[in-house]
Amino acid sequence: MTLVARHAALTDIGLHRRSNEDRFIVAPPLFAVCDGMGGAEAGEVAAGLAVETLAARFAAGEGIVAAARAANAAVYARASERREESGMGTTLTALVVDEDQGHFAHVGDSRAYRLRDGVLEQLSADHSLVGEMVREGRLTPEEAAAHPHRSVLSRALGTEAEVEIDRFSVDLRSGDVLLLCSDGLTSEVSDDEIREMLGAATPAEAARALVDAARAAGGHDNVTVVVIRIEEGGETDASADSGAADVRGADVRGGEGAAATGAAAPAAPVAAAPSKTPAPRAARRRLITLVVVLALVALLGLAGVVVVNTCYFVGVDDGTLAVYSGLPWSIGPLELHSIYLRSTRPYVLLDESERALVDAHEIHSKDEALRLAEELGMVP
Ligand code: CA
């Protein structure tokens, strides 16, 4: 019996971002998703360079882990050359389908799932701060999903000369459906919903449903999905469903929709990190949020809203440090702060004590906050 992989891929800019920093590869037997991060256009550069390097090295005969290492080196080299791109990085979740085996290379918080007999299993570990806190038992998965820093990566491709790459393999059999996706999906859509939608008749239908669900839930981030269905079959099937061609950055960016895939070479936009706000998952949470917000608003009114304009703190925006004015709380869709000063200093490059300073979200006067910013290397 021969197994074939039918597939479909879709990427979408979402409803709030100005660019799509996600990229994907659909070049059977190689599939991948990259979610770039970094200021300005750097996230797109990082993710683009990663998929190009990965695809080229794999095509040249290297294994995916070696090819992923080469991608890390390529992104890191470029980031080291250009100041405006320093600190950029990307996630990478790559899969090679080899008969009845799926081999993965993985860094970051994009995810790989397998749906088998109606059971959805997350195959990859999230290399994010909240992911680590969940593994250490300090957060529940539900708390992690709503955490304001859930997009901050603890490990990324391209931010350092060497990176530890997770490698793992799973067995595959007819009927299995694999999903590679960026966090723009998983921060909006629950695993239960993903399980349901992955069960669709075709990969194309599943991909469409997943992207539509992420947009319907708020579309705070770019979202990318690659769906692969393992079937018994004859010829290798490159037909996939979505017909669409491989989409590159510019195309995707403009459109409100999709990119697609095919059998094509590397490709489409992907990835990015951070800063979405809330992705309420349940009406109950929305209700609680509303109550809390109302209570807070009342409280703030009493305390004097003036406070908000005299308070500053250092935090993280889209993976890089920023000074905020206001209070370090974000409840539901209501943010009690706004960015006062941006920087290109990536959070992932901080050492532990520096991270602690940032994570503390201590409230400062403006002068104190700016002094801290200088201490953290945010001021050039
Ligand atoms: Ca993202």
Residues whose N, C-alpha, C, O or C-beta is under 5 A from the ligand:
A	BS01	CA	D35 S182 D183 G184 D221 N222 A271 A272 A273 P274
